[in-house]
Amino acid sequence: MFSTEKLLKLINNELVVQTSELAGQKPGRLYEPVKYSLEMGGKRLRPVLLLMANNMFTDDIKDALPAAVAVEIFHNFTLLHDDIMDNAEVRRNNPTVHMQFSENNAILSGDAMAFLSYRYLLKCSSARLFDVVHLFTNTALEVCEGQQYDMDFEDRQDVSEKEYIEMIRLKTAVLIASSLKAGAILAGAGNEISSSVYDFGINLGLAFQLQDDLLDTFGKQNTFGKKIGGDILANKKTYLLIKALENASGEQRKKLEKWMVPKAFDPNEKIEAVLDIFNQLKIKDLAEQKIDSYFSLASEILDAMPVEDKRKQPLKELSNKMLGRNH
């Protein structure tokens, strides 16, 4: 069985090859931002998950490596465009691509990354490549749907918890789930168990995004890699804000809504005021309970899979690490 560290090394080595090829491609202003984005680093969770799911069913993972790299390139493309839409200045403790180059450069280079991901995916030699391309294409569309819902929610004050969960399922969870399912498919796993792998990924992805939202407000920038409070400043309808609006008293709700209206404000003052209301309502506890519920569902699905425990162990360990569990 391959460890997370070994899989990460394989992926990073392959990405070094990819970025070195980009260095010589013309026009440079198209490919330099792509190279910059991929060289920023990151956890490489999605490609590692793909290879780990593949390794549950086969010891020969090399045929799945192009798909793993394709997923990472696609994921970075989504981050690049997300950062433009969110006006984000920092990603992985570095200037975002549109800050380092320009917004127009970032848009076009992001487009190029989407197509580069497909070019890499097509390097897979599996007889089931069509199934993986079909899955990858549907997932790409779902991610776009999720991003649109996220933007739509910015102008609404009545977003429900159910709507929010569906949005993060599309925006985040489906890419994690499809990465896992693609790994299983490329290893020759049957439809039923591949679907179970996907369901595991959906629940893990929901827990992971909920935690990401929690860290945006309650984390630390040096470990989170992004400015803390960005969701508050952008009036993002995260689980935290939705539950705060749902549970707030009349006065607390008035204060929250007051901060959500003005276009000009002191950023630190807004973050502090909203965070104070979150603390009064114990929103952090509610979010942690929701994270635990999805993580428990994911764990139950993985435990029930008819696969040897030793072959599932690396995925169990990585899942725990993703959610900050030590067991």
C-alpha positions as protocol buffer text, in pm:
chain_id: "A"
residue {
  index: 1
  type: MET
  ca { x: 0 y: 0 z: 0 }
}
residue {
  index: 2
  type: PHE
  ca { x: 117 y: 351 z: -82 }
}
residue {
  index: 3
  type: SER
  ca { x: 139 y: 606 z: 197 }
}
residue {
  index: 4
  type: THR
  ca { x: 9 y: 963 z: 162 }
}
residue {
  index: 5
  type: GLU
  ca { x: 369 y: 1085 z: 154 }
}
residue {
  index: 6
  type: LYS
  ca { x: 467 y: 852 z: -130 }
}
residue {
  index: 7
  type: LEU
  ca { x: 160 y: 941 z: -335 }
}
residue {
  index: 8
  type: LEU
  ca { x: 221 y: 1310 z: -277 }
}
residue {
  index: 9
  type: LYS
  ca { x: 579 y: 1270 z: -397 }
}
residue {
  index: 10
  type: LEU
  ca { x: 462 y: 1095 z: -714 }
}
residue {
  index: 11
  type: ILE
  ca { x: 215 y: 1373 z: -789 }
}
residue {
  index: 12
  type: ASN
  ca { x: 458 y: 1655 z: -715 }
}
residue {
  index: 13
  type: ASN
  ca { x: 724 y: 1494 z: -934 }
}
residue {
  index: 14
  type: GLU
  ca { x: 477 y: 1468 z: -1218 }
}
residue {
  index: 15
  type: LEU
  ca { x: 370 y: 1830 z: -1170 }
}
residue {
  index: 16
  type: VAL
  ca { x: 735 y: 1939 z: -1185 }
}
residue {
  index: 17
  type: VAL
  ca { x: 757 y: 1775 z: -1527 }
}
residue {
  index: 18
  type: GLN
  ca { x: 435 y: 1948 z: -1633 }
}
residue {
  index: 19
  type: THR
  ca { x: 543 y: 2294 z: -1516 }
}
residue {
  index: 20
  type: SER
  ca { x: 889 y: 2259 z: -1673 }
}
residue {
  index: 21
  type: GLU
  ca { x: 716 y: 2193 z: -2006 }
}
residue {
  index: 22
  type: LEU
  ca { x: 501 y: 2502 z: -1957 }
}
residue {
  index: 23
  type: ALA
  ca { x: 807 y: 2718 z: -1898 }
}
residue {
  index: 24
  type: GLY
  ca { x: 902 y: 2702 z: -2263 }
}
residue {
  index: 25
  type: GLN
  ca { x: 556 y: 2739 z: -2414 }
}
residue {
  index: 26
  type: LYS
  ca { x: 447 y: 3051 z: -2600 }
}
residue {
  index: 27
  type: PRO
  ca { x: 283 y: 3289 z: -2546 }
}
residue {
  index: 28
  type: GLY
  ca { x: 452 y: 3322 z: -2210 }
}
residue {
  index: 29
  type: ARG
  ca { x: 183 y: 3549 z: -2065 }
}
residue {
  index: 30
  type: LEU
  ca { x: -68 y: 3265 z: -2106 }
}
residue {
  index: 31
  type: TYR
  ca { x: 141 y: 2989 z: -1950 }
}
residue {
  index: 32
  type: GLU
  ca { x: 336 y: 3179 z: -1682 }
}
residue {
  index: 33
  type: PRO
  ca { x: 25 y: 3220 z: -1459 }
}
residue {
  index: 34
  type: VAL
  ca { x: -52 y: 2848 z: -1503 }
}
residue {
  index: 35
  type: LYS
  ca { x: 298 y: 2759 z: -1393 }
}
residue {
  index: 36
  type: TYR
  ca { x: 278 y: 3005 z: -1104 }
}
residue {
  index: 37
  type: SER
  ca { x: -52 y: 2855 z: -987 }
}
residue {
  index: 38
  type: LEU
  ca { x: 73 y: 2497 z: -996 }
}
residue {
  index: 39
  type: GLU
  ca { x: 401 y: 2587 z: -824 }
}
residue {
  index: 40
  type: MET
  ca { x: 222 y: 2753 z: -530 }
}
residue {
  index: 41
  type: GLY
  ca { x: 200 y: 2412 z: -368 }
}
residue {
  index: 42
  type: GLY
  ca { x: -102 y: 2301 z: -174 }
}
residue {
  index: 43
  type: LYS
  ca { x: -211 y: 1980 z: -8 }
}
residue {
  index: 44
  type: ARG
  ca { x: -282 y: 1801 z: -341 }
}
residue {
  index: 45
  type: LEU
  ca { x: -570 y: 1628 z: -161 }
}
residue {
  index: 46
  type: ARG
  ca { x: -780 y: 1543 z: -465 }
}
residue {
  index: 47
  type: PRO
  ca { x: -507 y: 1368 z: -665 }
}
residue {
  index: 48
  type: VAL
  ca { x: -386 y: 1186 z: -354 }
}
residue {
  index: 49
  type: LEU
  ca { x: -742 y: 1070 z: -287 }
}
residue {
  index: 50
  type: LEU
  ca { x: -773 y: 950 z: -647 }
}
residue {
  index: 51
  type: LEU
  ca { x: -456 y: 743 z: -624 }
}
residue {
  index: 52
  type: MET
  ca { x: -546 y: 617 z: -278 }
}
residue {
  index: 53
  type: ALA
  ca { x: -886 y: 494 z: -399 }
}
residue {
  index: 54
  type: ASN
  ca { x: -712 y: 334 z: -695 }
}
residue {
  index: 55
  type: ASN
  ca { x: -466 y: 164 z: -461 }
}
residue {
  index: 56
  type: MET
  ca { x: -752 y: 9 z: -262 }
}
residue {
  index: 57
  type: PHE
  ca { x: -818 y: -215 z: -563 }
}
residue {
  index: 58
  type: THR
  ca { x: -478 y: -250 z: -733 }
}
residue {
  index: 59
  type: ASP
  ca { x: -109 y: -233 z: -652 }
}
residue {
  index: 60
  type: ASP
  ca { x: -26 y: -82 z: -992 }
}
residue {
  index: 61
  type: ILE
  ca { x: -130 y: 282 z: -974 }
}
residue {
  index: 62
  type: LYS
  ca { x: 80 y: 425 z: -1257 }
}
residue {
  index: 63
  type: ASP
  ca { x: -210 y: 418 z: -1507 }
}
residue {
  index: 64
  type: ALA
  ca { x: -411 y: 644 z: -1275 }
}
residue {
  index: 65
  type: LEU
  ca { x: -138 y: 907 z: -1238 }
}
residue {
  index: 66
  type: PRO
  ca { x: -241 y: 1117 z: -1544 }
}
residue {
  index: 67
  type: ALA
  ca { x: -597 y: 1136 z: -1405 }
}
residue {
  index: 68
  type: ALA
  ca { x: -463 y: 1245 z: -1065 }
}
residue {
  index: 69
  type: VAL
  ca { x: -261 y: 1525 z: -1224 }
}
residue {
  index: 70
  type: ALA
  ca { x: -560 y: 1626 z: -1438 }
}
residue {
  index: 71
  type: VAL
  ca { x: -775 y: 1660 z: -1125 }
}
residue {
  index: 72
  type: GLU
  ca { x: -512 y: 1880 z: -958 }
}
residue {
  index: 73
  type: ILE
  ca { x: -481 y: 2107 z: -1263 }
}
residue {
  index: 74
  type: PHE
  ca { x: -861 y: 2136 z: -1284 }
}
residue {
  index: 75
  type: HIS
  ca { x: -888 y: 2211 z: -912 }
}
residue {
  index: 76
  type: ASN
  ca { x: -630 y: 2488 z: -940 }
}
residue {
  index: 77
  type: PHE
  ca { x: -820 y: 2633 z: -1236 }
}
residue {
  index: 78
  type: THR
  ca { x: -1133 y: 2659 z: -1018 }
}
residue {
  index: 79
  type: LEU
  ca { x: -935 y: 2829 z: -741 }
}
residue {
  index: 80
  type: LEU
  ca { x: -787 y: 3076 z: -987 }
}
residue {
  index: 81
  type: HIS
  ca { x: -1129 y: 3185 z: -1110 }
}
residue {
  index: 82
  type: ASP
  ca { x: -1281 y: 3174 z: -759 }
}
residue {
  index: 83
  type: ASP
  ca { x: -1016 y: 3415 z: -638 }
}
residue {
  index: 84
  type: ILE
  ca { x: -1107 y: 3663 z: -914 }
}
residue {
  index: 85
  type: MET
  ca { x: -1478 y: 3644 z: -829 }
}
residue {
  index: 86
  type: ASP
  ca { x: -1406 y: 3675 z: -455 }
}
residue {
  index: 87
  type: ASN
  ca { x: -1150 y: 3956 z: -499 }
}
residue {
  index: 88
  type: ALA
  ca { x: -912 y: 3742 z: -293 }
}
residue {
  index: 89
  type: GLU
  ca { x: -559 y: 3872 z: -253 }
}
residue {
  index: 90
  type: VAL
  ca { x: -389 y: 3574 z: -90 }
}
residue {
  index: 91
  type: ARG
  ca { x: -383 y: 3204 z: -176 }
}
residue {
  index: 92
  type: ARG
  ca { x: -152 y: 2961 z: 4 }
}
residue {
  index: 93
  type: ASN
  ca { x: 26 y: 3260 z: 160 }
}
residue {
  index: 94
  type: ASN
  ca { x: 112 y: 3395 z: -187 }
}
residue {
  index: 95
  type: PRO
  ca { x: -46 y: 3668 z: -399 }
}
residue {
  index: 96
  type: THR
  ca { x: -335 y: 3525 z: -599 }
}
residue {
  index: 97
  type: VAL
  ca { x: -279 y: 3486 z: -974 }
}
residue {
  index: 98
  type: HIS
  ca { x: -483 y: 3793 z: -1070 }
}
residue {
  index: 99
  type: MET
  ca { x: -286 y: 4001 z: -818 }
}
residue {
  index: 100
  type: GLN
  ca { x: 50 y: 3869 z: -938 }
}
residue {
  index: 101
  type: PHE
  ca { x: -31 y: 3913 z: -1309 }
}
residue {
  index: 102
  type: SER
  ca { x: -363 y: 4074 z: -1407 }
}
residue {
  index: 103
  type: GLU
  ca { x: -728 y: 3985 z: -1400 }
}
residue {
  index: 104
  type: ASN
  ca { x: -743 y: 3931 z: -1776 }
}
residue {
  index: 105
  type: ASN
  ca { x: -432 y: 3712 z: -1766 }
}
residue {
  index: 106
  type: ALA
  ca { x: -584 y: 3508 z: -1483 }
}
residue {
  index: 107
  type: ILE
  ca { x: -914 y: 3453 z: -1667 }
}
residue {
  index: 108
  type: LEU
  ca { x: -749 y: 3335 z: -1987 }
}
residue {
  index: 109
  type: SER
  ca { x: -485 y: 3125 z: -1808 }
}
residue {
  index: 110
  type: GLY
  ca { x: -760 y: 2965 z: -1601 }
}
residue {
  index: 111
  type: ASP
  ca { x: -941 y: 2873 z: -1921 }
}
residue {
  index: 112
  type: ALA
  ca { x: -619 y: 2717 z: -2051 }
}
residue {
  index: 113
  type: MET
  ca { x: -585 y: 2514 z: -1729 }
}
residue {
  index: 114
  type: ALA
  ca { x: -932 y: 2366 z: -1778 }
}
residue {
  index: 115
  type: PHE
  ca { x: -831 y: 2235 z: -2119 }
}
residue {
  index: 116
  type: LEU
  ca { x: -487 y: 2127 z: -2001 }
}
residue {
  index: 117
  type: SER
  ca { x: -659 y: 1909 z: -1740 }
}
residue {
  index: 118
  type: TYR
  ca { x: -846 y: 1726 z: -2017 }
}
residue {
  index: 119
  type: ARG
  ca { x: -527 y: 1685 z: -2221 }
}
residue {
  index: 120
  type: TYR
  ca { x: -364 y: 1521 z: -1923 }
}
residue {
  index: 121
  type: LEU
  ca { x: -669 y: 1303 z: -1848 }
}
residue {
  index: 122
  type: LEU
  ca { x: -660 y: 1166 z: -2201 }
}
residue {
  index: 123
  type: LYS
  ca { x: -313 y: 1024 z: -2135 }
}
residue {
  index: 124
  type: CYS
  ca { x: -478 y: 747 z: -1929 }
}
residue {
  index: 125
  type: SER
  ca { x: -456 y: 416 z: -2113 }
}
residue {
  index: 126
  type: SER
  ca { x: -744 y: 248 z: -1927 }
}
residue {
  index: 127
  type: ALA
  ca { x: -1018 y: 70 z: -2119 }
}
residue {
  index: 128
  type: ARG
  ca { x: -1261 y: 261 z: -1895 }
}
residue {
  index: 129
  type: LEU
  ca { x: -1129 y: 605 z: -1988 }
}
residue {
  index: 130
  type: PHE
  ca { x: -1465 y: 700 z: -2144 }
}
residue {
  index: 131
  type: ASP
  ca { x: -1637 y: 642 z: -1808 }
}
residue {
  index: 132
  type: VAL
  ca { x: -1382 y: 863 z: -1631 }
}
residue {
  index: 133
  type: VAL
  ca { x: -1407 y: 1141 z: -1892 }
}
residue {
  index: 134
  type: HIS
  ca { x: -1787 y: 1129 z: -1861 }
}
residue {
  index: 135
  type: LEU
  ca { x: -1759 y: 1153 z: -1482 }
}
residue {
  index: 136
  type: PHE
  ca { x: -1500 y: 1433 z: -1506 }
}
residue {
  index: 137
  type: THR
  ca { x: -1717 y: 1636 z: -1748 }
}
residue {
  index: 138
  type: ASN
  ca { x: -2032 y: 1608 z: -1537 }
}
residue {
  index: 139
  type: THR
  ca { x: -1831 y: 1705 z: -1230 }
}
residue {
  index: 140
  type: ALA
  ca { x: -1685 y: 2010 z: -1405 }
}
residue {
  index: 141
  type: LEU
  ca { x: -2036 y: 2133 z: -1486 }
}
residue {
  index: 142
  type: GLU
  ca { x: -2154 y: 2067 z: -1129 }
}
residue {
  index: 143
  type: VAL
  ca { x: -1863 y: 2269 z: -989 }
}
residue {
  index: 144
  type: CYS
  ca { x: -1968 y: 2562 z: -1211 }
}
residue {
  index: 145
  type: GLU
  ca { x: -2328 y: 2523 z: -1090 }
}
residue {
  index: 146
  type: GLY
  ca { x: -2209 y: 2533 z: -730 }
}
residue {
  index: 147
  type: GLN
  ca { x: -2005 y: 2848 z: -791 }
}
residue {
  index: 148
  type: GLN
  ca { x: -2306 y: 3018 z: -951 }
}
residue {
  index: 149
  type: TYR
  ca { x: -2525 y: 2932 z: -651 }
}
residue {
  index: 150
  type: ASP
  ca { x: -2253 y: 3070 z: -424 }
}
residue {
  index: 151
  type: MET
  ca { x: -2258 y: 3400 z: -612 }
}
residue {
  index: 152
  type: ASP
  ca { x: -2640 y: 3407 z: -624 }
}
residue {
  index: 153
  type: PHE
  ca { x: -2653 y: 3367 z: -247 }
}
residue {
  index: 154
  type: GLU
  ca { x: -2450 y: 3686 z: -195 }
}
residue {
  index: 155
  type: ASP
  ca { x: -2756 y: 3893 z: -290 }
}
residue {
  index: 156
  type: ARG
  ca { x: -3000 y: 3695 z: -75 }
}
residue {
  index: 157
  type: GLN
  ca { x: -3074 y: 3709 z: 297 }
}
residue {
  index: 158
  type: ASP
  ca { x: -3302 y: 3404 z: 301 }
}
residue {
  index: 159
  type: VAL
  ca { x: -3063 y: 3123 z: 205 }
}
residue {
  index: 160
  type: SER
  ca { x: -3163 y: 2805 z: 386 }
}
residue {
  index: 161
  type: GLU
  ca { x: -2933 y: 2544 z: 536 }
}
residue {
  index: 162
  type: LYS
  ca { x: -3060 y: 2294 z: 277 }
}
residue {
  index: 163
  type: GLU
  ca { x: -2970 y: 2529 z: -9 }
}
residue {
  index: 164
  type: TYR
  ca { x: -2627 y: 2591 z: 137 }
}
residue {
  index: 165
  type: ILE
  ca { x: -2553 y: 2218 z: 172 }
}
residue {
  index: 166
  type: GLU
  ca { x: -2654 y: 2162 z: -191 }
}
residue {
  index: 167
  type: MET
  ca { x: -2429 y: 2449 z: -298 }
}
residue {
  index: 168
  type: ILE
  ca { x: -2120 y: 2311 z: -123 }
}
residue {
  index: 169
  type: ARG
  ca { x: -2203 y: 1961 z: -246 }
}
residue {
  index: 170
  type: LEU
  ca { x: -2172 y: 2096 z: -599 }
}
residue {
  index: 171
  type: LYS
  ca { x: -1891 y: 2342 z: -545 }
}
residue {
  index: 172
  type: THR
  ca { x: -1661 y: 2125 z: -334 }
}
residue {
  index: 173
  type: ALA
  ca { x: -1782 y: 1775 z: -250 }
}
residue {
  index: 174
  type: VAL
  ca { x: -1843 y: 1646 z: -603 }
}
residue {
  index: 175
  type: LEU
  ca { x: -1480 y: 1702 z: -708 }
}
residue {
  index: 176
  type: ILE
  ca { x: -1353 y: 1513 z: -404 }
}
residue {
  index: 177
  type: ALA
  ca { x: -1609 y: 1235 z: -465 }
}
residue {
  index: 178
  type: SER
  ca { x: -1540 y: 1208 z: -837 }
}
residue {
  index: 179
  type: SER
  ca { x: -1164 y: 1199 z: -775 }
}
residue {
  index: 180
  type: LEU
  ca { x: -1216 y: 899 z: -550 }
}
residue {
  index: 181
  type: LYS
  ca { x: -1461 y: 732 z: -789 }
}
residue {
  index: 182
  type: ALA
  ca { x: -1228 y: 788 z: -1087 }
}
residue {
  index: 183
  type: GLY
  ca { x: -951 y: 612 z: -898 }
}
residue {
  index: 184
  type: ALA
  ca { x: -1178 y: 316 z: -827 }
}
residue {
  index: 185
  type: ILE
  ca { x: -1302 y: 299 z: -1189 }
}
residue {
  index: 186
  type: LEU
  ca { x: -948 y: 307 z: -1328 }
}
residue {
  index: 187
  type: ALA
  ca { x: -861 y: 14 z: -1099 }
}
residue {
  index: 188
  type: GLY
  ca { x: -1147 y: -190 z: -1243 }
}
residue {
  index: 189
  type: ALA
  ca { x: -1382 y: -165 z: -944 }
}
residue {
  index: 190
  type: GLY
  ca { x: -1746 y: -253 z: -1011 }
}
residue {
  index: 191
  type: ASN
  ca { x: -2028 y: 0 z: -1036 }
}
residue {
  index: 192
  type: GLU
  ca { x: -2173 y: -69 z: -690 }
}
residue {
  index: 193
  type: ILE
  ca { x: -1851 y: -26 z: -497 }
}
residue {
  index: 194
  type: SER
  ca { x: -1748 y: 271 z: -715 }
}
residue {
  index: 195
  type: SER
  ca { x: -2077 y: 435 z: -616 }
}
residue {
  index: 196
  type: SER
  ca { x: -2003 y: 367 z: -249 }
}
residue {
  index: 197
  type: VAL
  ca { x: -1661 y: 529 z: -293 }
}
residue {
  index: 198
  type: TYR
  ca { x: -1838 y: 831 z: -444 }
}
residue {
  index: 199
  type: ASP
  ca { x: -2087 y: 853 z: -154 }
}
residue {
  index: 200
  type: PHE
  ca { x: -1798 y: 837 z: 91 }
}
residue {
  index: 201
  type: GLY
  ca { x: -1638 y: 1127 z: -95 }
}
residue {
  index: 202
  type: ILE
  ca { x: -1954 y: 1338 z: -91 }
}
residue {
  index: 203
  type: ASN
  ca { x: -1985 y: 1316 z: 287 }
}
residue {
  index: 204
  type: LEU
  ca { x: -1612 y: 1370 z: 338 }
}
residue {
  index: 205
  type: GLY
  ca { x: -1628 y: 1669 z: 102 }
}
residue {
  index: 206
  type: LEU
  ca { x: -1921 y: 1825 z: 286 }
}
residue {
  index: 207
  type: ALA
  ca { x: -1739 y: 1789 z: 618 }
}
residue {
  index: 208
  type: PHE
  ca { x: -1423 y: 1930 z: 461 }
}
residue {
  index: 209
  type: GLN
  ca { x: -1597 y: 2239 z: 317 }
}
residue {
  index: 210
  type: LEU
  ca { x: -1782 y: 2306 z: 640 }
}
residue {
  index: 211
  type: GLN
  ca { x: -1449 y: 2298 z: 819 }
}
residue {
  index: 212
  type: ASP
  ca { x: -1299 y: 2530 z: 558 }
}
residue {
  index: 213
  type: ASP
  ca { x: -1579 y: 2779 z: 628 }
}
residue {
  index: 214
  type: LEU
  ca { x: -1516 y: 2742 z: 1000 }
}
residue {
  index: 215
  type: LEU
  ca { x: -1143 y: 2805 z: 959 }
}
residue {
  index: 216
  type: ASP
  ca { x: -1209 y: 3113 z: 745 }
}
residue {
  index: 217
  type: THR
  ca { x: -1361 y: 3273 z: 1053 }
}
residue {
  index: 218
  type: PHE
  ca { x: -1195 y: 3097 z: 1346 }
}
residue {
  index: 219
  type: GLY
  ca { x: -860 y: 2985 z: 1198 }
}
residue {
  index: 220
  type: LYS
  ca { x: -517 y: 3144 z: 1174 }
}
residue {
  index: 221
  type: GLN
  ca { x: -385 y: 3287 z: 848 }
}
residue {
  index: 222
  type: ASN
  ca { x: -37 y: 3132 z: 875 }
}
residue {
  index: 223
  type: THR
  ca { x: -187 y: 2782 z: 885 }
}
residue {
  index: 224
  type: PHE
  ca { x: -503 y: 2846 z: 681 }
}
residue {
  index: 225
  type: GLY
  ca { x: -315 y: 3011 z: 393 }
}
residue {
  index: 226
  type: LYS
  ca { x: -580 y: 3279 z: 331 }
}
residue {
  index: 227
  type: LYS
  ca { x: -682 y: 3598 z: 505 }
}
residue {
  index: 228
  type: ILE
  ca { x: -911 y: 3524 z: 799 }
}
residue {
  index: 229
  type: GLY
  ca { x: -1258 y: 3674 z: 778 }
}
residue {
  index: 230
  type: GLY
  ca { x: -1284 y: 3684 z: 400 }
}
residue {
  index: 231
  type: ASP
  ca { x: -1625 y: 3515 z: 403 }
}
residue {
  index: 232
  type: ILE
  ca { x: -1756 y: 3771 z: 654 }
}
residue {
  index: 233
  type: LEU
  ca { x: -1631 y: 4064 z: 446 }
}
residue {
  index: 234
  type: ALA
  ca { x: -1789 y: 3918 z: 130 }
}
residue {
  index: 235
  type: ASN
  ca { x: -2121 y: 3839 z: 304 }
}
residue {
  index: 236
  type: LYS
  ca { x: -2079 y: 3474 z: 202 }
}
residue {
  index: 237
  type: LYS
  ca { x: -2381 y: 3270 z: 304 }
}
residue {
  index: 238
  type: THR
  ca { x: -2180 y: 3008 z: 487 }
}
residue {
  index: 239
  type: TYR
  ca { x: -2326 y: 2764 z: 736 }
}
residue {
  index: 240
  type: LEU
  ca { x: -2205 y: 2998 z: 1011 }
}
residue {
  index: 241
  type: LEU
  ca { x: -2392 y: 3304 z: 885 }
}
residue {
  index: 242
  type: ILE
  ca { x: -2705 y: 3105 z: 795 }
}
residue {
  index: 243
  type: LYS
  ca { x: -2726 y: 2957 z: 1146 }
}
residue {
  index: 244
  type: ALA
  ca { x: -2653 y: 3297 z: 1301 }
}
residue {
  index: 245
  type: LEU
  ca { x: -2939 y: 3460 z: 1108 }
}
residue {
  index: 246
  type: GLU
  ca { x: -3162 y: 3165 z: 1199 }
}
residue {
  index: 247
  type: ASN
  ca { x: -3084 y: 3176 z: 1573 }
}
residue {
  index: 248
  type: ALA
  ca { x: -3029 y: 3548 z: 1629 }
}
residue {
  index: 249
  type: SER
  ca { x: -3259 y: 3753 z: 1850 }
}
residue {
  index: 250
  type: GLY
  ca { x: -3423 y: 4061 z: 1698 }
}
residue {
  index: 251
  type: GLU
  ca { x: -3139 y: 4290 z: 1804 }
}
residue {
  index: 252
  type: GLN
  ca { x: -2864 y: 4049 z: 1701 }
}
residue {
  index: 253
  type: ARG
  ca { x: -3023 y: 3999 z: 1360 }
}
residue {
  index: 254
  type: LYS
  ca { x: -3052 y: 4375 z: 1311 }
}
residue {
  index: 255
  type: LYS
  ca { x: -2680 y: 4411 z: 1382 }
}
residue {
  index: 256
  type: LEU
  ca { x: -2590 y: 4129 z: 1143 }
}
residue {
  index: 257
  type: GLU
  ca { x: -2807 y: 4270 z: 865 }
}
residue {
  index: 258
  type: LYS
  ca { x: -2665 y: 4619 z: 924 }
}
residue {
  index: 259
  type: TRP
  ca { x: -2315 y: 4490 z: 853 }
}
residue {
  index: 260
  type: MET
  ca { x: -2432 y: 4311 z: 539 }
}
residue {
  index: 261
  type: VAL
  ca { x: -2561 y: 4627 z: 366 }
}
residue {
  index: 262
  type: PRO
  ca { x: -2282 y: 4888 z: 337 }
}
residue {
  index: 263
  type: LYS
  ca { x: -2025 y: 4870 z: 58 }
}
residue {
  index: 264
  type: ALA
  ca { x: -1777 y: 5086 z: 249 }
}
residue {
  index: 265
  type: PHE
  ca { x: -1669 y: 4979 z: 598 }
}
residue {
  index: 266
  type: ASP
  ca { x: -1368 y: 4913 z: 816 }
}
residue {
  index: 267
  type: PRO
  ca { x: -1281 y: 4546 z: 749 }
}
residue {
  index: 268
  type: ASN
  ca { x: -1144 y: 4473 z: 1094 }
}
residue {
  index: 269
  type: GLU
  ca { x: -1443 y: 4636 z: 1262 }
}
residue {
  index: 270
  type: LYS
  ca { x: -1688 y: 4428 z: 1055 }
}
residue {
  index: 271
  type: ILE
  ca { x: -1506 y: 4100 z: 1125 }
}
residue {
  index: 272
  type: GLU
  ca { x: -1491 y: 4176 z: 1497 }
}
residue {
  index: 273
  type: ALA
  ca { x: -1861 y: 4273 z: 1517 }
}
residue {
  index: 274
  type: VAL
  ca { x: -1989 y: 3969 z: 1327 }
}
residue {
  index: 275
  type: LEU
  ca { x: -1754 y: 3735 z: 1512 }
}
residue {
  index: 276
  type: ASP
  ca { x: -1887 y: 3870 z: 1842 }
}
residue {
  index: 277
  type: ILE
  ca { x: -2241 y: 3773 z: 1742 }
}
residue {
  index: 278
  type: PHE
  ca { x: -2121 y: 3430 z: 1625 }
}
residue {
  index: 279
  type: ASN
  ca { x: -1963 y: 3376 z: 1966 }
}
residue {
  index: 280
  type: GLN
  ca { x: -2278 y: 3486 z: 2150 }
}
residue {
  index: 281
  type: LEU
  ca { x: -2479 y: 3231 z: 1952 }
}
residue {
  index: 282
  type: LYS
  ca { x: -2220 y: 2952 z: 1987 }
}
residue {
  index: 283
  type: ILE
  ca { x: -2206 y: 2917 z: 1609 }
}
residue {
  index: 284
  type: LYS
  ca { x: -1868 y: 2747 z: 1623 }
}
residue {
  index: 285
  type: ASP
  ca { x: -2019 y: 2461 z: 1827 }
}
residue {
  index: 286
  type: LEU
  ca { x: -2307 y: 2420 z: 1581 }
}
residue {
  index: 287
  type: ALA
  ca { x: -2066 y: 2406 z: 1286 }
}
residue {
  index: 288
  type: GLU
  ca { x: -1845 y: 2150 z: 1459 }
}
residue {
  index: 289
  type: GLN
  ca { x: -2149 y: 1929 z: 1526 }
}
residue {
  index: 290
  type: LYS
  ca { x: -2246 y: 1945 z: 1158 }
}
residue {
  index: 291
  type: ILE
  ca { x: -1892 y: 1859 z: 1051 }
}
residue {
  index: 292
  type: ASP
  ca { x: -1892 y: 1560 z: 1287 }
}
residue {
  index: 293
  type: SER
  ca { x: -2223 y: 1432 z: 1147 }
}
residue {
  index: 294
  type: TYR
  ca { x: -2096 y: 1424 z: 786 }
}
residue {
  index: 295
  type: PHE
  ca { x: -1759 y: 1284 z: 886 }
}
residue {
  index: 296
  type: SER
  ca { x: -1932 y: 1003 z: 1078 }
}
residue {
  index: 297
  type: LEU
  ca { x: -2141 y: 919 z: 771 }
}
residue {
  index: 298
  type: ALA
  ca { x: -1829 y: 908 z: 556 }
}
residue {
  index: 299
  type: SER
  ca { x: -1655 y: 679 z: 805 }
}
residue {
  index: 300
  type: GLU
  ca { x: -1954 y: 443 z: 817 }
}
residue {
  index: 301
  type: ILE
  ca { x: -1961 y: 413 z: 437 }
}
residue {
  index: 302
  type: LEU
  ca { x: -1588 y: 340 z: 423 }
}
residue {
  index: 303
  type: ASP
  ca { x: -1609 y: 85 z: 703 }
}
residue {
  index: 304
  type: ALA
  ca { x: -1892 y: -98 z: 523 }
}
residue {
  index: 305
  type: MET
  ca { x: -1701 y: -136 z: 194 }
}
residue {
  index: 306
  type: PRO
  ca { x: -1613 y: -499 z: 114 }
}
residue {
  index: 307
  type: VAL
  ca { x: -1240 y: -423 z: 99 }
}
residue {
  index: 308
  type: GLU
  ca { x: -966 y: -549 z: 328 }
}
residue {
  index: 309
  type: ASP
  ca { x: -913 y: -318 z: 624 }
}
residue {
  index: 310
  type: LYS
  ca { x: -543 y: -281 z: 550 }
}
residue {
  index: 311
  type: ARG
  ca { x: -626 y: -152 z: 202 }
}
residue {
  index: 312
  type: LYS
  ca { x: -868 y: 104 z: 346 }
}
residue {
  index: 313
  type: GLN
  ca { x: -632 y: 218 z: 622 }
}
residue {
  index: 314
  type: PRO
  ca { x: -443 y: 488 z: 425 }
}
residue {
  index: 315
  type: LEU
  ca { x: -775 y: 645 z: 322 }
}
residue {
  index: 316
  type: LYS
  ca { x: -899 y: 635 z: 682 }
}
residue {
  index: 317
  type: GLU
  ca { x: -581 y: 804 z: 803 }
}
residue {
  index: 318
  type: LEU
  ca { x: -593 y: 1075 z: 536 }
}
residue {
  index: 319
  type: SER
  ca { x: -962 y: 1142 z: 605 }
}
residue {
  index: 320
  type: ASN
  ca { x: -886 y: 1192 z: 972 }
}
residue {
  index: 321
  type: LYS
  ca { x: -599 y: 1423 z: 886 }
}
residue {
  index: 322
  type: MET
  ca { x: -815 y: 1629 z: 650 }
}
residue {
  index: 323
  type: LEU
  ca { x: -1060 y: 1695 z: 931 }
}
residue {
  index: 324
  type: GLY
  ca { x: -795 y: 1745 z: 1199 }
}
residue {
  index: 325
  type: ARG
  ca { x: -867 y: 1415 z: 1373 }
}
residue {
  index: 326
  type: ASN
  ca { x: -582 y: 1234 z: 1540 }
}
residue {
  index: 327
  type: HIS
  ca { x: -745 y: 890 z: 1541 }
}
